[in-house]
């Protein structure tokens, strides 16, 4: 009788399993930084999507031409260092515009006295004055009068008057401009024109008249300018 013997197969060793598992974990650990960076990127994207947008800064509005100071039935006088009167301004209502420093006056009466003692008066239903007070626009029954006077040099100035509905007056140089019909009165002379540009510069006085010009001239008496 022949007997056969069975050979036992070796069982897997637990240490080998641990070695394989450790090796797998080591391989996966190589990708952990990449995985973390991906998660951080996703988190940042989510935060950006969830954060409300910053409000768009509003553009600064341009200053509006609106009066801030109003005076009614007023009179303003200015005096020189020696106490001499330099100017007077009267009006029914005055409005100051801070955006450009200009002023508007209703029913205006402006009187100025220069250092040589020459008195000039301006009247109008409506007056505009710039911030430097050297430019005036007179509208509605406008009248500008330079009174007759004798200068310290001995030169005599005849009375000079301008009448119109729109007179543009400049202080330096002394100039009166009208693009509408105007009446110029100098002494006893009267001149009308559709447009006028009158300038005084030193001893020179030039009047440029345009359009339909009519003049009534009288002979001079004595010295005058």
C-alpha positions in Angstrom: 0.0 0.0 0.0 1.4 3.3 -1.1 0.9 6.3 1.2 0.9 9.8 -0.1 1.9 12.8 2.1 0.4 16.3 1.6 2.8 19.3 1.5 1.5 22.4 3.5 1.7 25.8 1.6 3.2 28.7 3.5 0.7 31.3 4.8 1.2 35.0 3.8 3.3 36.8 6.3 1.6 39.8 7.9 4.8 41.8 7.8 4.7 41.7 4.0 1.2 43.2 4.0 2.4 46.1 6.2 5.3 46.7 3.9 3.0 46.9 0.8 0.6 49.3 2.6 3.5 51.5 3.8 4.8 51.7 0.3 1.4 52.7 -1.1 1.0 55.4 1.5 4.5 56.7 0.6 3.6 56.9 -3.1 0.3 58.7 -2.3 2.1 61.2 0.0 4.0 62.5 -3.0 0.6 63.9 -4.4 -0.5 65.5 -1.1 1.1 68.9 -1.8 -0.5 69.0 -5.2 -3.8 68.1 -3.7 -3.6 70.7 -1.0 -2.7 73.4 -3.6 -5.7 72.4 -5.6 -7.9 72.7 -2.5 -6.5 76.1 -1.7 -7.1 77.3 -5.2 -10.7 76.1 -5.1 -11.2 77.8 -1.7 -9.8 81.1 -3.0 -12.0 80.9 -6.1 -15.0 80.3 -3.9 -14.1 83.3 -1.7 -13.7 85.6 -4.6 -17.1 84.5 -6.0 -18.7 85.0 -2.6 -17.2 88.4 -1.7 -19.3 91.3 -2.9 -17.7 93.6 -5.4 -16.4 96.9 -4.1 -18.6 99.9 -5.0 -17.6 101.8 -8.0 -16.4 105.3 -6.9 -18.8 108.0 -8.1 -17.3 110.6 -10.4 -17.1 114.0 -8.7 -19.9 116.1 -10.0 -19.0 119.3 -11.8 -19.8 122.4 -9.7 -23.2 123.9 -10.6 -23.8 127.5 -11.4 -26.1 128.1 -8.4 -26.0 131.1 -6.1 -25.2 130.5 -2.5 -25.3 134.1 -1.1 -28.2 136.5 -1.8 -28.5 140.1 -0.7 -31.6 142.2 -1.2 -31.9 146.0 -1.2 -28.2 146.5 -0.4 -25.5 149.2 -0.7 -21.8 148.4 -0.5 -19.1 151.0 -0.4 -15.3 150.6 -0.6 -12.7 153.1 0.6 -9.1 153.6 -0.1 -6.2 153.6 2.4 -6.7 157.3 3.1 -10.4 157.0 3.6 -11.4 158.2 0.1 -14.4 156.6 -1.5 -13.5 154.3 -4.3 -16.7 152.6 -5.3 -20.4 152.2 -4.5 -22.7 149.4 -5.6 -26.5 149.5 -5.1 -29.0 147.0 -6.2 -32.4 145.4 -5.6 -30.9 141.9 -5.4 -27.4 140.5 -5.7 -26.5 136.8 -6.2 -23.0 135.4 -5.7 -22.0 132.2 -7.7 -19.1 130.3 -5.9 -18.2 128.2 -8.9 -16.6 131.1 -10.8 -16.8 133.9 -8.2 -19.1 136.0 -10.4 -22.0 138.1 -9.2 -25.4 139.2 -10.7 -27.2 142.3 -9.6 -30.8 143.3 -10.4 -31.6 147.0 -10.8 -27.9 147.8 -10.4 -26.2 151.2 -9.9 -22.4 151.1 -9.8 -20.3 154.2 -9.2 -16.5 154.1 -9.3 -13.9 156.8 -8.6 -10.4 156.2 -10.0 -7.2 157.6 -8.4 -7.3 160.7 -10.8 -10.8 161.6 -9.5 -12.7 160.5 -12.6 -16.2 159.4 -11.7 -17.9 156.7 -13.8 -21.5 155.5 -13.2 -23.1 152.4 -14.7 -26.9 151.7 -14.5 -28.8 148.7 -15.8 -31.7 146.5 -15.1 -29.3 143.5 -14.8 -25.6 143.5 -14.3 -23.0 140.7 -14.3 -19.6 141.2 -12.6 -16.7 138.8 -12.8 -14.7 137.6 -9.8 -11.9 140.2 -10.4 -14.4 143.1 -10.6 -12.8 144.4 -13.8 -15.4 143.2 -16.3 -19.1 144.1 -16.4 -22.0 143.2 -18.6 -24.9 145.5 -18.4 -28.3 144.4 -19.9 -31.6 146.3 -20.2 -31.6 150.1 -20.4 -27.9 150.2 -19.8 -26.2 153.6 -19.3 -22.5 154.3 -18.6 -21.5 157.8 -17.8 -18.0 159.3 -17.3 -18.5 162.7 -15.8 -16.6 165.7 -17.1 -13.5 166.5 -15.0 -10.1 168.0 -15.0 -7.2 165.6 -14.5 -4.3 166.5 -12.2 -2.2 167.0 -15.3 -4.5 169.9 -16.4 -6.2 167.9 -19.1 -10.0 168.4 -19.3 -12.3 165.5 -20.0 -15.7 166.1 -21.5 -18.7 164.2 -20.3 -19.0 160.9 -22.1 -22.2 158.7 -22.1 -23.1 155.4 -23.6 -26.6 154.1 -23.9 -27.8 150.6 -25.1 -29.5 147.4 -24.2 -26.2 145.4 -23.9 -23.0 147.1 -22.9 -19.8 145.1 -22.1 -17.4 147.2 -19.9 -13.8 146.5 -19.2 -11.7 148.4 -16.6 -8.2 147.7 -17.9 -7.9 149.0 -20.4 -11.0 151.2 -20.2 -13.2 149.8 -22.9 -16.9 149.7 -23.7 -18.2 147.2 -26.4 -21.7 146.8 -27.7 -22.9 144.4 -30.4 -26.3 145.9 -30.4 -27.5 149.5 -31.3 -25.9 152.0 -29.1 -25.9 155.8 -28.6 -22.7 157.6 -27.8 -22.9 161.2 -26.4 -19.7 163.2 -26.0 -20.1 166.7 -25.0 -22.7 168.0 -27.4 -22.1 165.4 -30.0 -24.5 162.4 -30.5 -23.6 159.3 -32.5 -25.7 156.2 -33.1 -24.4 152.9 -34.5 -25.4 149.3 -34.7 -22.2 148.2 -33.1 -19.4 150.0 -31.2 -16.0 149.4 -29.7 -14.7 152.3 -27.6 -11.2 152.2 -26.0 -9.3 154.6 -23.9 -5.5 154.0 -23.6 -3.5 156.8 -22.1 -4.2 159.9 -24.1 -5.7 157.9 -27.0 -9.4 157.5 -27.3 -10.7 155.5 -30.2 -14.3 154.6 -31.1 -14.9 152.0 -33.8 -18.5 152.2 -35.1 -20.1 149.7 -37.4 -23.4 149.2 -39.2 -25.7 152.2 -39.7 -23.9 155.1 -38.2 -25.5 158.5 -37.7 -23.9 161.5 -36.1 -24.9 165.0 -34.9 -21.8 167.0 -34.3 -21.4 170.5 -32.8 -18.4 172.8 -32.8 -16.0 172.6 -30.0 -15.7 175.3 -27.4 -12.4 175.5 -25.7 -10.1 172.6 -25.1 -11.7 169.2 -24.6 -11.0 165.5 -25.0 
